[in-house]
Amino acid sequence: MLKKVTSAQIRAARGLLNWTVRDLAEKSGVHRNTITRAEANDKGPGYALSAICDALEMGGVIFVDSDDEGPGVRLKKKDENAEGQ
């Protein structure tokens, strides 16, 4: 099932991870131009949006559903046990 994310959430998620468009392209397997289009508007091919979201989530981002304040993103809490590994 495709998540409903906004272009602003994609941009914010990439910013939280300090990833360039090139970084996200490499991690998602989606061309840089497609990522740029996805960040410019809320339309795009479903397979690309899914791959983009999957890569960002693997990087540690959580997409927050829309509520009274609107949609958002945040970083996952770091696993304290995994830091020393």
Secondary structure, DSSP 8 states (H G I E B T S, - for coil): ------HHHHHHHHHHTT--HHHHHHHHT--HHHHHHHHHSS---HHHHHHHHHHHHHTTEEEE---TT--EEEE----GGGTT-
